[in-house]
């Protein structure tokens, strides 16, 4: 993650993404080929930092348990992760992994909302989050696909009120019914979006690299979106504004 910038991210703003993968080396080949990312040497725990133009944009993390999903996860800024975790539980959500320090880089926690959609918290230490975002090949949006949009509005509206509705708020995430894009039986989830300039070209690259097109391009209020699955089964979206 990027060096800490005190005002870079406020509570409730998406600040990081990572992918839990069975084979991190294969992940570097796929995402390096797709987005032009370069990668730092693996940390002691096997995590690999992805960079775009030298700046951190994501991480690839080895799965510790084969029963865990192969998935991209979005992290929301939490100046006080322990306090925010308590508010999640009070609001009807669940704390899956309590706040834990990641060296001096910061503190992470994993949670689920009141309908089971999983997301993470990040309390910055020396690392604030993205070094680049909202540009091609970097994070630009997270969409929550949920079964009960009113319940989602209530949960996140209370949890991240200032990020969604405060002065100058420009949220980097939204919500939609699962059934608007996915089969009705799909569990509620966050879908991480990466910005692209030419969606068709990147879709072609994804297939060439072993991925597949899960949902062809469709129009949304925030741009044209296609859903892709990488060569290990992790889903993400391409967004052309």
N, C-alpha and C positions, 0 to 999 in steps of 0.2 A: 504494500500500500504506500501511498504518498507520504512524504514528510508532513508532520502535523501543521495545519493551518487553523488557528483557533476559530476563525469565523467561516471556515469553508463549508461546514455542514452543521445545520441546526437539528434539533430533535425531530425525528420522523422523516427526515430526508434520506432517500436511498443513497448509500455511500460506498457500497461494495457488492460484488457478486463472486460466487465461487461455484465450481462444479465438482460434485463427488463422483469420481470415476473409478471403475475397476482397474484401468490401465492408464496411468498418467502419461507415460511415454507416447502411447497411441493418441492420447488427447492433444499432446503438443504437436503431433504431426497433422491432426485434423484441423485444429484451430489456427495453427501456424499457416497452413495452406489456405484456409478460408479467409482469415482476417489479416494475415501478414504479421501476426504477433511473434515476438521473440520471447525467450524464456530464460529466467535465471536458473542457476543450478538448484537442484532440489534441496530443500531444508532437511534437517535431521528427521522430521516426521514424514518426509516424502512430498510435502506440498511444494508446488512449483508456481512461481509468480510470473504472470504474463504481462508483457509490456508492448505498448504501441508507441513508436517513435521515442523509445527510451523511458516512457512514463508508465507506471503500473495501471492496469485496467481490469484485471481479474486474477483469480487463482484457480489452479487445478489441484484437487485434493484426493489422495487415495482413499477408497472406501475401506473401512476397517472391518466391516461385517457385510457378507454377501446378501443379507436380508434387507440391508438399507437400500433405498431407491437410488438410482443413477439419475441425478437431478441438478439443475442450476438453482441456487438459493440467493435471494436478495437480502442484503443487510440494511437495516435502518439505523440511523445515528441515534445514540442514546448517551447523552452526557452523564447520566447516572443509570447504568444498566440495572442495578439491583432495584432501584425505585421504579423504573419502567416495567421490570418483570413483575413486581407486585401489582401494578396497575393492570397489566395484562390478565393476571389471575382474577383480580377484582371485577374486570369487565367480562368475564366468562371464558377467557382463553386459557391456555395451558402452557406451563413452562416445561419444555422437553429436556433442555440442558441448562442448568443454572449458570449464571455469569462466571466465567473462568478467565483468568489472565492468560494472554498469549505473549509471554515474555514482557518486555516493556512496550510492545507495539500497541497494546490495548486490551480490552476485555470483551469477550464474545458470549452470546447466549443464543439458544435456539428455542423458538416458541411456536405455538399454533393458535390461530384465532378461534372464535367461538364456533366456527364450522369446520375446523380442522385444517385450514390452509396454513402451511408451514412458512415461517420467515425467521430471520435472524436479527439480532441486535449487535451493534458495535459501539463500544465506548472508547473513543480514541485515547491512545497514549502518545507514543512518538509517531504513530501512523494515523492519518485522518481518513483515508479512503482513496477514491479514484484520483489518479494523476491526470486523467483525461476522461471526459464523458461528453455526450451530445455531439459527437463527430463520427464520421464513418469508421466502422470497425470497433466502436466503443459503446458502452451502455448508454441507453437513452430513455428507457421507459420500463416500468413493470406493471403488468395488468393482472389484477386479481380476478380470476374466474370463480364465481361463487354461486351457490344455489339460492341464497336469500339475500338479495341486494339491500333490502331495508336493514337487515341485521348487520350486514357488512358496513353499511353507512354509519350505523349507530356505534359499532365497535371501534372502527378506525377514526370516526369523527370525534369520539371522546379521547381515544389514545393519542392521536396525532393532530389534534385540533389546530394548533398554530401552523403546522406545516401545510395543512389543507386549506385553512380559512383565515390565517393571520394576515397582517399587513404585508403586501408584496408577495404573498404565497404563490408559487408556481410549482404545483405538485408534479413529481416525476412518476406518479403511479395513479391508476384509476381502477375501476371495477366494472365487470359485465357479468351477465348470467352465463353459467357454464354452457347451457344449451344454445347460446347464440353462435358458438363456434365448434364446440365439442359434443360428443354424445352425452346424453343426460346422466349416464352413470359415471361419468368422469368425476373424480373427487375434486373438491375445491382446491385451487392451487394458484400460486403466483407464476406468471410467465415472464421471464427476463427477455427484453428486447434490445437488439443491437442495431445501430443505425447503418444503413447502406445507401449507396448512391444509385446502384443499378441492381434492383432486386432479382431480376431474371438471371443476370450473370452470376450473382452469388449463389442463387439456388442451383444453377448448373454446377458450380464448383462444389457445393455441398454434396450433391449426388455423386460427382466424380470422385470425391474423397471418401465415399462409403456411407454417407448419410442418406436420409430420405425426406421427401416433402410430406409432412404430416397433414398440413392444411394449405392449399394453394392460396395465392394472394387474394385478400379481400379488403374492402375499404372500411375504415373506422373514422371516428371524429378526429383522430390525431395522426392519420396517415394510412398508407397502404401496408398491410401486414401479411406475412407468410410465416407459418409455423414449420420448423425444421426439427428433425431428430438426428443427432450426431451418430457416428458409427458405433457408439456404445449404448445408445438409447436415451441420452439426455435431451430433453426438448428445450428449445428456445425459439425466439421469434426474430425475424428480420423486419425492420421498419424503414420504409422510405417515406419521407415527409414531402 
